[in-house]
Amino acid sequence: MKCDICSSEGIHIRRVTRTYGQGEDLLVIENIPIISCPHCGESYLTASTLHEIERIKRNRKSLAIARFVEVANFG
Ligand SMILES: [Zn+2]
């Protein structure tokens, strides 16, 4: 794969977790691939990744798994 920005070979793909929205609209998407180029130093998402994120956001009710956080009451 080549870098979209400087066309150099040897890009790296990192997987990151990103959070969208807040409060009850909070959506966490894990394993989003981010292209990282050691030549020009850019990090970016591909168009298809952005498209997929939009799709996940639109279909969050069916695609997202609700995870609950344990809350302890001290005292
Ligand atoms: Zn580059």
PDB file of the backbone (N, CA, C, O) and the ligand in Angstrom, with CONECT records:
HET     ZN  A 101       1
ATOM      1  N   MET A   1       0.830  -1.203   0.000  1.00  0.00           N
ATOM      2  CA  MET A   1       0.000   0.000   0.000  1.00  0.00           C
ATOM      3  C   MET A   1       0.864   1.253   0.000  1.00  0.00           C
ATOM      4  O   MET A   1       1.945   1.286   0.589  1.00  0.00           O
ATOM      5  N   LYS A   2       0.368   2.270  -0.667  1.00  0.00           N
ATOM      6  CA  LYS A   2       1.091   3.538  -0.722  1.00  0.00           C
ATOM      7  C   LYS A   2       0.355   4.598   0.092  1.00  0.00           C
ATOM      8  O   LYS A   2      -0.861   4.548   0.277  1.00  0.00           O
ATOM      9  N   CYS A   3       1.133   5.543   0.560  1.00  0.00           N
ATOM     10  CA  CYS A   3       0.559   6.675   1.280  1.00  0.00           C
ATOM     11  C   CYS A   3      -0.253   7.538   0.314  1.00  0.00           C
ATOM     12  O   CYS A   3       0.212   7.860  -0.779  1.00  0.00           O
ATOM     13  N   ASP A   4      -1.467   7.909   0.721  1.00  0.00           N
ATOM     14  CA  ASP A   4      -2.317   8.758  -0.119  1.00  0.00           C
ATOM     15  C   ASP A   4      -1.746  10.165  -0.264  1.00  0.00           C
ATOM     16  O   ASP A   4      -2.058  10.869  -1.224  1.00  0.00           O
ATOM     17  N   ILE A   5      -0.927  10.565   0.669  1.00  0.00           N
ATOM     18  CA  ILE A   5      -0.479  11.948   0.705  1.00  0.00           C
ATOM     19  C   ILE A   5       0.850  12.155  -0.016  1.00  0.00           C
ATOM     20  O   ILE A   5       0.989  13.089  -0.806  1.00  0.00           O
ATOM     21  N   CYS A   6       1.833  11.282   0.253  1.00  0.00           N
ATOM     22  CA  CYS A   6       3.135  11.472  -0.393  1.00  0.00           C
ATOM     23  C   CYS A   6       3.494  10.334  -1.345  1.00  0.00           C
ATOM     24  O   CYS A   6       4.558  10.356  -1.963  1.00  0.00           O
ATOM     25  N   SER A   7       2.601   9.325  -1.469  1.00  0.00           N
ATOM     26  CA  SER A   7       2.792   8.202  -2.401  1.00  0.00           C
ATOM     27  C   SER A   7       3.993   7.317  -2.084  1.00  0.00           C
ATOM     28  O   SER A   7       4.449   6.579  -2.957  1.00  0.00           O
ATOM     29  N   SER A   8       4.515   7.369  -0.871  1.00  0.00           N
ATOM     30  CA  SER A   8       5.617   6.496  -0.494  1.00  0.00           C
ATOM     31  C   SER A   8       5.090   5.131  -0.086  1.00  0.00           C
ATOM     32  O   SER A   8       3.974   5.008   0.420  1.00  0.00           O
ATOM     33  N   GLU A   9       5.913   4.097  -0.314  1.00  0.00           N
ATOM     34  CA  GLU A   9       5.578   2.763   0.160  1.00  0.00           C
ATOM     35  C   GLU A   9       5.939   2.668   1.645  1.00  0.00           C
ATOM     36  O   GLU A   9       6.700   3.482   2.168  1.00  0.00           O
ATOM     37  N   GLY A  10       5.386   1.673   2.297  1.00  0.00           N
ATOM     38  CA  GLY A  10       5.814   1.395   3.660  1.00  0.00           C
ATOM     39  C   GLY A  10       4.986   2.035   4.746  1.00  0.00           C
ATOM     40  O   GLY A  10       5.490   2.348   5.824  1.00  0.00           O
ATOM     41  N   ILE A  11       3.694   2.233   4.456  1.00  0.00           N
ATOM     42  CA  ILE A  11       2.833   2.790   5.486  1.00  0.00           C
ATOM     43  C   ILE A  11       2.508   1.724   6.541  1.00  0.00           C
ATOM     44  O   ILE A  11       2.575   0.526   6.270  1.00  0.00           O
ATOM     45  N   HIS A  12       2.167   2.169   7.707  1.00  0.00           N
ATOM     46  CA  HIS A  12       1.757   1.276   8.783  1.00  0.00           C
ATOM     47  C   HIS A  12       0.282   1.480   9.055  1.00  0.00           C
ATOM     48  O   HIS A  12      -0.261   2.564   8.843  1.00  0.00           O
ATOM     49  N   ILE A  13      -0.357   0.430   9.526  1.00  0.00           N
ATOM     50  CA  ILE A  13      -1.754   0.548   9.940  1.00  0.00           C
ATOM     51  C   ILE A  13      -1.823   0.290  11.443  1.00  0.00           C
ATOM     52  O   ILE A  13      -1.388  -0.747  11.943  1.00  0.00           O
ATOM     53  N   ARG A  14      -2.376   1.256  12.129  1.00  0.00           N
ATOM     54  CA  ARG A  14      -2.573   1.108  13.574  1.00  0.00           C
ATOM     55  C   ARG A  14      -4.056   0.927  13.825  1.00  0.00           C
ATOM     56  O   ARG A  14      -4.887   1.447  13.081  1.00  0.00           O
ATOM     57  N   ARG A  15      -4.386   0.192  14.871  1.00  0.00           N
ATOM     58  CA  ARG A  15      -5.792   0.026  15.242  1.00  0.00           C
ATOM     59  C   ARG A  15      -6.050   0.840  16.496  1.00  0.00           C
ATOM     60  O   ARG A  15      -5.343   0.710  17.495  1.00  0.00           O
ATOM     61  N   VAL A  16      -7.061   1.669  16.431  1.00  0.00           N
ATOM     62  CA  VAL A  16      -7.346   2.527  17.571  1.00  0.00           C
ATOM     63  C   VAL A  16      -8.812   2.421  17.968  1.00  0.00           C
ATOM     64  O   VAL A  16      -9.649   1.939  17.205  1.00  0.00           O
ATOM     65  N   THR A  17      -9.095   2.875  19.157  1.00  0.00           N
ATOM     66  CA  THR A  17     -10.460   2.964  19.643  1.00  0.00           C
ATOM     67  C   THR A  17     -10.844   4.431  19.658  1.00  0.00           C
ATOM     68  O   THR A  17     -10.110   5.269  20.181  1.00  0.00           O
ATOM     69  N   ARG A  18     -11.989   4.736  19.085  1.00  0.00           N
ATOM     70  CA  ARG A  18     -12.444   6.129  19.082  1.00  0.00           C
ATOM     71  C   ARG A  18     -13.821   6.225  19.701  1.00  0.00           C
ATOM     72  O   ARG A  18     -14.624   5.295  19.637  1.00  0.00           O
ATOM     73  N   THR A  19     -14.070   7.370  20.298  1.00  0.00           N
ATOM     74  CA  THR A  19     -15.333   7.612  20.961  1.00  0.00           C
ATOM     75  C   THR A  19     -16.074   8.713  20.217  1.00  0.00           C
ATOM     76  O   THR A  19     -15.500   9.755  19.903  1.00  0.00           O
ATOM     77  N   TYR A  20     -17.345   8.478  19.937  1.00  0.00           N
ATOM     78  CA  TYR A  20     -18.167   9.466  19.233  1.00  0.00           C
ATOM     79  C   TYR A  20     -19.345   9.855  20.108  1.00  0.00           C
ATOM     80  O   TYR A  20     -19.900   9.012  20.813  1.00  0.00           O
ATOM     81  N   GLY A  21     -19.724  11.100  20.071  1.00  0.00           N
ATOM     82  CA  GLY A  21     -20.850  11.569  20.855  1.00  0.00           C
ATOM     83  C   GLY A  21     -20.508  11.613  22.333  1.00  0.00           C
ATOM     84  O   GLY A  21     -19.354  11.454  22.733  1.00  0.00           O
ATOM     85  N   GLN A  22     -21.545  11.835  23.134  1.00  0.00           N
ATOM     86  CA  GLN A  22     -21.330  11.854  24.569  1.00  0.00           C
ATOM     87  C   GLN A  22     -22.622  11.526  25.290  1.00  0.00           C
ATOM     88  O   GLN A  22     -23.694  11.500  24.685  1.00  0.00           O
ATOM     89  N   GLY A  23     -22.515  11.276  26.587  1.00  0.00           N
ATOM     90  CA  GLY A  23     -23.689  10.938  27.384  1.00  0.00           C
ATOM     91  C   GLY A  23     -24.370   9.690  26.863  1.00  0.00           C
ATOM     92  O   GLY A  23     -23.715   8.675  26.626  1.00  0.00           O
ATOM     93  N   GLU A  24     -25.693   9.755  26.683  1.00  0.00           N
ATOM     94  CA  GLU A  24     -26.434   8.591  26.222  1.00  0.00           C
ATOM     95  C   GLU A  24     -26.158   8.271  24.761  1.00  0.00           C
ATOM     96  O   GLU A  24     -26.430   7.163  24.300  1.00  0.00           O
ATOM     97  N   ASP A  25     -25.621   9.236  24.039  1.00  0.00           N
ATOM     98  CA  ASP A  25     -25.291   9.010  22.629  1.00  0.00           C
ATOM     99  C   ASP A  25     -23.874   8.495  22.427  1.00  0.00           C
ATOM    100  O   ASP A  25     -23.408   8.339  21.299  1.00  0.00           O
ATOM    101  N   LEU A  26     -23.204   8.236  23.532  1.00  0.00           N
ATOM    102  CA  LEU A  26     -21.822   7.801  23.443  1.00  0.00           C
ATOM    103  C   LEU A  26     -21.719   6.493  22.667  1.00  0.00           C
ATOM    104  O   LEU A  26     -22.427   5.525  22.942  1.00  0.00           O
ATOM    105  N   LEU A  27     -20.830   6.495  21.704  1.00  0.00           N
ATOM    106  CA  LEU A  27     -20.585   5.284  20.937  1.00  0.00           C
ATOM    107  C   LEU A  27     -19.082   5.075  20.860  1.00  0.00           C
ATOM    108  O   LEU A  27     -18.335   5.966  20.456  1.00  0.00           O
ATOM    109  N   VAL A  28     -18.653   3.889  21.251  1.00  0.00           N
ATOM    110  CA  VAL A  28     -17.230   3.554  21.185  1.00  0.00           C
ATOM    111  C   VAL A  28     -17.037   2.584  20.032  1.00  0.00           C
ATOM    112  O   VAL A  28     -17.701   1.549  19.971  1.00  0.00           O
ATOM    113  N   ILE A  29     -16.147   2.905  19.133  1.00  0.00           N
ATOM    114  CA  ILE A  29     -15.833   2.000  18.031  1.00  0.00           C
ATOM    115  C   ILE A  29     -14.386   1.549  18.204  1.00  0.00           C
ATOM    116  O   ILE A  29     -13.462   2.361  18.257  1.00  0.00           O
ATOM    117  N   GLU A  30     -14.219   0.245  18.289  1.00  0.00           N
ATOM    118  CA  GLU A  30     -12.886  -0.306  18.514  1.00  0.00           C
ATOM    119  C   GLU A  30     -12.280  -0.774  17.194  1.00  0.00           C
ATOM    120  O   GLU A  30     -12.990  -1.044  16.225  1.00  0.00           O
ATOM    121  N   ASN A  31     -10.970  -0.863  17.180  1.00  0.00           N
ATOM    122  CA  ASN A  31     -10.226  -1.433  16.042  1.00  0.00           C
ATOM    123  C   ASN A  31     -10.390  -0.652  14.741  1.00  0.00           C
ATOM    124  O   ASN A  31     -10.423  -1.243  13.662  1.00  0.00           O
ATOM    125  N   ILE A  32     -10.491   0.656  14.839  1.00  0.00           N
ATOM    126  CA  ILE A  32     -10.542   1.471  13.624  1.00  0.00           C
ATOM    127  C   ILE A  32      -9.123   1.543  13.047  1.00  0.00           C
ATOM    128  O   ILE A  32      -8.183   1.926  13.745  1.00  0.00           O
ATOM    129  N   PRO A  33      -8.974   1.173  11.767  1.00  0.00           N
ATOM    130  CA  PRO A  33      -7.627   1.227  11.183  1.00  0.00           C
ATOM    131  C   PRO A  33      -7.224   2.646  10.810  1.00  0.00           C
ATOM    132  O   PRO A  33      -7.935   3.335  10.079  1.00  0.00           O
ATOM    133  N   ILE A  34      -6.087   3.067  11.316  1.00  0.00           N
ATOM    134  CA  ILE A  34      -5.538   4.379  10.972  1.00  0.00           C
ATOM    135  C   ILE A  34      -4.248   4.168  10.206  1.00  0.00           C
ATOM    136  O   ILE A  34      -3.358   3.447  10.656  1.00  0.00           O
ATOM    137  N   ILE A  35      -4.152   4.803   9.040  1.00  0.00           N
ATOM    138  CA  ILE A  35      -2.945   4.715   8.228  1.00  0.00           C
ATOM    139  C   ILE A  35      -1.933   5.706   8.785  1.00  0.00           C
ATOM    140  O   ILE A  35      -2.233   6.881   9.002  1.00  0.00           O
ATOM    141  N   SER A  36      -0.733   5.199   9.010  1.00  0.00           N
ATOM    142  CA  SER A  36       0.311   6.055   9.551  1.00  0.00           C
ATOM    143  C   SER A  36       1.514   5.965   8.623  1.00  0.00           C
ATOM    144  O   SER A  36       2.022   4.876   8.358  1.00  0.00           O
ATOM    145  N   CYS A  37       1.965   7.111   8.135  1.00  0.00           N
ATOM    146  CA  CYS A  37       3.062   7.127   7.167  1.00  0.00           C
ATOM    147  C   CYS A  37       4.343   7.631   7.832  1.00  0.00           C
ATOM    148  O   CYS A  37       4.383   8.751   8.341  1.00  0.00           O
ATOM    149  N   PRO A  38       5.397   6.794   7.827  1.00  0.00           N
ATOM    150  CA  PRO A  38       6.661   7.232   8.439  1.00  0.00           C
ATOM    151  C   PRO A  38       7.408   8.253   7.584  1.00  0.00           C
ATOM    152  O   PRO A  38       8.328   8.910   8.069  1.00  0.00           O
ATOM    153  N   HIS A  39       7.022   8.389   6.325  1.00  0.00           N
ATOM    154  CA  HIS A  39       7.744   9.298   5.426  1.00  0.00           C
ATOM    155  C   HIS A  39       7.309  10.741   5.601  1.00  0.00           C
ATOM    156  O   HIS A  39       8.139  11.631   5.784  1.00  0.00           O
ATOM    157  N   CYS A  40       5.976  10.971   5.543  1.00  0.00           N
ATOM    158  CA  CYS A  40       5.515  12.357   5.676  1.00  0.00           C
ATOM    159  C   CYS A  40       4.932  12.636   7.060  1.00  0.00           C
ATOM    160  O   CYS A  40       4.594  13.774   7.386  1.00  0.00           O
ATOM    161  N   GLY A  41       4.818  11.569   7.876  1.00  0.00           N
ATOM    162  CA  GLY A  41       4.359  11.770   9.242  1.00  0.00           C
ATOM    163  C   GLY A  41       2.863  11.923   9.389  1.00  0.00           C
ATOM    164  O   GLY A  41       2.378  12.233  10.477  1.00  0.00           O
ATOM    165  N   GLU A  42       2.116  11.712   8.308  1.00  0.00           N
ATOM    166  CA  GLU A  42       0.664  11.873   8.377  1.00  0.00           C
ATOM    167  C   GLU A  42      -0.002  10.627   8.963  1.00  0.00           C
ATOM    168  O   GLU A  42       0.473   9.507   8.778  1.00  0.00           O
ATOM    169  N   SER A  43      -1.090  10.842   9.661  1.00  0.00           N
ATOM    170  CA  SER A  43      -1.968   9.759  10.088  1.00  0.00           C
ATOM    171  C   SER A  43      -3.355  10.097   9.573  1.00  0.00           C
ATOM    172  O   SER A  43      -3.835  11.214   9.769  1.00  0.00           O
ATOM    173  N   TYR A  44      -3.997   9.153   8.923  1.00  0.00           N
ATOM    174  CA  TYR A  44      -5.313   9.475   8.368  1.00  0.00           C
ATOM    175  C   TYR A  44      -6.150   8.213   8.225  1.00  0.00           C
ATOM    176  O   TYR A  44      -5.646   7.091   8.280  1.00  0.00           O
ATOM    177  N   LEU A  45      -7.439   8.435   8.041  1.00  0.00           N
ATOM    178  CA  LEU A  45      -8.382   7.347   7.788  1.00  0.00           C
ATOM    179  C   LEU A  45      -8.650   7.308   6.296  1.00  0.00           C
ATOM    180  O   LEU A  45      -8.729   8.356   5.655  1.00  0.00           O
ATOM    181  N   THR A  46      -8.790   6.125   5.738  1.00  0.00           N
ATOM    182  CA  THR A  46      -9.131   6.043   4.320  1.00  0.00           C
ATOM    183  C   THR A  46     -10.602   6.390   4.133  1.00  0.00           C
ATOM    184  O   THR A  46     -11.382   6.386   5.086  1.00  0.00           O
ATOM    185  N   ALA A  47     -10.967   6.690   2.887  1.00  0.00           N
ATOM    186  CA  ALA A  47     -12.356   7.041   2.585  1.00  0.00           C
ATOM    187  C   ALA A  47     -13.291   5.891   2.943  1.00  0.00           C
ATOM    188  O   ALA A  47     -14.395   6.117   3.438  1.00  0.00           O
ATOM    189  N   SER A  48     -12.852   4.655   2.693  1.00  0.00           N
ATOM    190  CA  SER A  48     -13.724   3.522   2.996  1.00  0.00           C
ATOM    191  C   SER A  48     -13.877   3.332   4.502  1.00  0.00           C
ATOM    192  O   SER A  48     -14.928   2.893   4.969  1.00  0.00           O
ATOM    193  N   THR A  49     -12.831   3.661   5.263  1.00  0.00           N
ATOM    194  CA  THR A  49     -12.947   3.585   6.722  1.00  0.00           C
ATOM    195  C   THR A  49     -13.937   4.627   7.234  1.00  0.00           C
ATOM    196  O   THR A  49     -14.766   4.332   8.095  1.00  0.00           O
ATOM    197  N   LEU A  50     -13.849   5.852   6.700  1.00  0.00           N
ATOM    198  CA  LEU A  50     -14.785   6.903   7.095  1.00  0.00           C
ATOM    199  C   LEU A  50     -16.221   6.504   6.749  1.00  0.00           C
ATOM    200  O   LEU A  50     -17.155   6.732   7.518  1.00  0.00           O
ATOM    201  N   HIS A  51     -16.363   5.904   5.573  1.00  0.00           N
ATOM    202  CA  HIS A  51     -17.675   5.453   5.124  1.00  0.00           C
ATOM    203  C   HIS A  51     -18.225   4.399   6.087  1.00  0.00           C
ATOM    204  O   HIS A  51     -19.400   4.433   6.452  1.00  0.00           O
ATOM    205  N   GLU A  52     -17.371   3.470   6.491  1.00  0.00           N
ATOM    206  CA  GLU A  52     -17.783   2.404   7.406  1.00  0.00           C
ATOM    207  C   GLU A  52     -18.161   2.972   8.782  1.00  0.00           C
ATOM    208  O   GLU A  52     -19.108   2.502   9.412  1.00  0.00           O
ATOM    209  N   ILE A  53     -17.421   3.976   9.238  1.00  0.00           N
ATOM    210  CA  ILE A  53     -17.745   4.605  10.521  1.00  0.00           C
ATOM    211  C   ILE A  53     -19.131   5.238  10.452  1.00  0.00           C
ATOM    212  O   ILE A  53     -19.921   5.118  11.389  1.00  0.00           O
ATOM    213  N   GLU A  54     -19.425   5.913   9.341  1.00  0.00           N
ATOM    214  CA  GLU A  54     -20.757   6.515   9.173  1.00  0.00           C
ATOM    215  C   GLU A  54     -21.839   5.444   9.179  1.00  0.00           C
ATOM    216  O   GLU A  54     -22.916   5.636   9.745  1.00  0.00           O
ATOM    217  N   ARG A  55     -21.542   4.317   8.545  1.00  0.00           N
ATOM    218  CA  ARG A  55     -22.502   3.215   8.497  1.00  0.00           C
ATOM    219  C   ARG A  55     -22.751   2.659   9.913  1.00  0.00           C
ATOM    220  O   ARG A  55     -23.889   2.392  10.297  1.00  0.00           O
ATOM    221  N   ILE A  56     -21.671   2.495  10.666  1.00  0.00           N
ATOM    222  CA  ILE A  56     -21.806   1.986  12.034  1.00  0.00           C
ATOM    223  C   ILE A  56     -22.623   2.952  12.880  1.00  0.00           C
ATOM    224  O   ILE A  56     -23.476   2.536  13.663  1.00  0.00           O
ATOM    225  N   LYS A  57     -22.352   4.264  12.715  1.00  0.00           N
ATOM    226  CA  LYS A  57     -23.104   5.269  13.478  1.00  0.00           C
ATOM    227  C   LYS A  57     -24.593   5.210  13.137  1.00  0.00           C
ATOM    228  O   LYS A  57     -25.443   5.305  14.023  1.00  0.00           O
ATOM    229  N   ARG A  58     -24.902   5.054  11.851  1.00  0.00           N
ATOM    230  CA  ARG A  58     -26.305   4.999  11.437  1.00  0.00           C
ATOM    231  C   ARG A  58     -27.001   3.747  11.939  1.00  0.00           C
ATOM    232  O   ARG A  58     -28.190   3.771  12.255  1.00  0.00           O
ATOM    233  N   ASN A  59     -26.246   2.641  12.013  1.00  0.00           N
ATOM    234  CA  ASN A  59     -26.839   1.356  12.394  1.00  0.00           C
ATOM    235  C   ASN A  59     -26.439   0.939  13.804  1.00  0.00           C
ATOM    236  O   ASN A  59     -26.412  -0.247  14.134  1.00  0.00           O
ATOM    237  N   ARG A  60     -26.134   1.918  14.615  1.00  0.00           N
ATOM    238  CA  ARG A  60     -25.586   1.598  15.930  1.00  0.00           C
ATOM    239  C   ARG A  60     -26.503   0.728  16.767  1.00  0.00           C
ATOM    240  O   ARG A  60     -26.042  -0.079  17.574  1.00  0.00           O
ATOM    241  N   LYS A  61     -27.832   0.897  16.568  1.00  0.00           N
ATOM    242  CA  LYS A  61     -28.761   0.117  17.374  1.00  0.00           C
ATOM    243  C   LYS A  61     -28.608  -1.382  17.121  1.00  0.00           C
ATOM    244  O   LYS A  61     -28.724  -2.189  18.044  1.00  0.00           O
ATOM    245  N   SER A  62     -28.347  -1.746  15.870  1.00  0.00           N
ATOM    246  CA  SER A  62     -28.220  -3.163  15.566  1.00  0.00           C
ATOM    247  C   SER A  62     -26.775  -3.649  15.616  1.00  0.00           C
ATOM    248  O   SER A  62     -26.526  -4.840  15.804  1.00  0.00           O
ATOM    249  N   LEU A  63     -25.823  -2.735  15.449  1.00  0.00           N
ATOM    250  CA  LEU A  63     -24.429  -3.167  15.391  1.00  0.00           C
ATOM    251  C   LEU A  63     -23.709  -3.080  16.730  1.00  0.00           C
ATOM    252  O   LEU A  63     -22.774  -3.836  16.993  1.00  0.00           O
ATOM    253  N   ALA A  64     -24.144  -2.167  17.559  1.00  0.00           N
ATOM    254  CA  ALA A  64     -23.421  -1.961  18.805  1.00  0.00           C
ATOM    255  C   ALA A  64     -23.865  -2.961  19.864  1.00  0.00           C
ATOM    256  O   ALA A  64     -25.030  -3.351  19.941  1.00  0.00           O
ATOM    257  N   ILE A  65     -22.910  -3.352  20.662  1.00  0.00           N
ATOM    258  CA  ILE A  65     -23.193  -4.227  21.789  1.00  0.00           C
ATOM    259  C   ILE A  65     -23.176  -3.342  23.028  1.00  0.00           C
ATOM    260  O   ILE A  65     -22.183  -2.672  23.307  1.00  0.00           O
ATOM    261  N   ALA A  66     -24.263  -3.343  23.756  1.00  0.00           N
ATOM    262  CA  ALA A  66     -24.314  -2.529  24.963  1.00  0.00           C
ATOM    263  C   ALA A  66     -23.413  -3.156  26.028  1.00  0.00           C
ATOM    264  O   ALA A  66     -23.515  -4.345  26.332  1.00  0.00           O
ATOM    265  N   ARG A  67     -22.555  -2.350  26.570  1.00  0.00           N
ATOM    266  CA  ARG A  67     -21.688  -2.828  27.644  1.00  0.00           C
ATOM    267  C   ARG A  67     -21.957  -1.970  28.868  1.00  0.00           C
ATOM    268  O   ARG A  67     -22.045  -0.745  28.784  1.00  0.00           O
ATOM    269  N   PHE A  68     -22.082  -2.618  29.970  1.00  0.00           N
ATOM    270  CA  PHE A  68     -22.388  -1.887  31.176  1.00  0.00           C
ATOM    271  C   PHE A  68     -21.149  -1.789  32.060  1.00  0.00           C
ATOM    272  O   PHE A  68     -20.332  -2.706  32.146  1.00  0.00           O
ATOM    273  N   VAL A  69     -21.052  -0.653  32.700  1.00  0.00           N
ATOM    274  CA  VAL A  69     -19.916  -0.415  33.579  1.00  0.00           C
ATOM    275  C   VAL A  69     -20.384  -0.652  35.003  1.00  0.00           C
ATOM    276  O   VAL A  69     -21.428  -0.154  35.424  1.00  0.00           O
ATOM    277  N   GLU A  70     -19.605  -1.408  35.725  1.00  0.00           N
ATOM    278  CA  GLU A  70     -19.956  -1.653  37.119  1.00  0.00           C
ATOM    279  C   GLU A  70     -19.669  -0.398  37.944  1.00  0.00           C
ATOM    280  O   GLU A  70     -18.620   0.235  37.823  1.00  0.00           O
ATOM    281  N   VAL A  71     -20.628  -0.079  38.769  1.00  0.00           N
ATOM    282  CA  VAL A  71     -20.475   1.099  39.623  1.00  0.00           C
ATOM    283  C   VAL A  71     -20.573   0.651  41.071  1.00  0.00           C
ATOM    284  O   VAL A  71     -21.531  -0.013  41.467  1.00  0.00           O
ATOM    285  N   ALA A  72     -19.590   1.014  41.839  1.00  0.00           N
ATOM    286  CA  ALA A  72     -19.613   0.668  43.251  1.00  0.00           C
ATOM    287  C   ALA A  72     -19.884   1.923  44.066  1.00  0.00           C
ATOM    288  O   ALA A  72     -19.411   3.009  43.733  1.00  0.00           O
ATOM    289  N   ASN A  73     -20.634   1.762  45.111  1.00  0.00           N
ATOM    290  CA  ASN A  73     -20.939   2.875  45.993  1.00  0.00           C
ATOM    291  C   ASN A  73     -20.079   2.797  47.237  1.00  0.00           C
ATOM    292  O   ASN A  73     -20.224   1.877  48.041  1.00  0.00           O
ATOM    293  N   PHE A  74     -19.209   3.731  47.395  1.00  0.00           N
ATOM    294  CA  PHE A  74     -18.297   3.705  48.538  1.00  0.00           C
ATOM    295  C   PHE A  74     -18.970   4.353  49.737  1.00  0.00           C
ATOM    296  O   PHE A  74     -19.128   5.573  49.784  1.00  0.00           O
ATOM    297  N   GLY A  75     -19.353   3.559  50.678  1.00  0.00           N
ATOM    298  CA  GLY A  75     -19.956   4.091  51.905  1.00  0.00           C
ATOM    299  C   GLY A  75     -21.456   4.133  51.759  1.00  0.00           C
ATOM    300  O   GLY A  75     -22.155   4.550  52.683  1.00  0.00           O
TER     301      GLY A  75
HETATM  302 ZN    ZN A 101       3.182   9.803   3.422  1.00  0.00          ZN2+
END
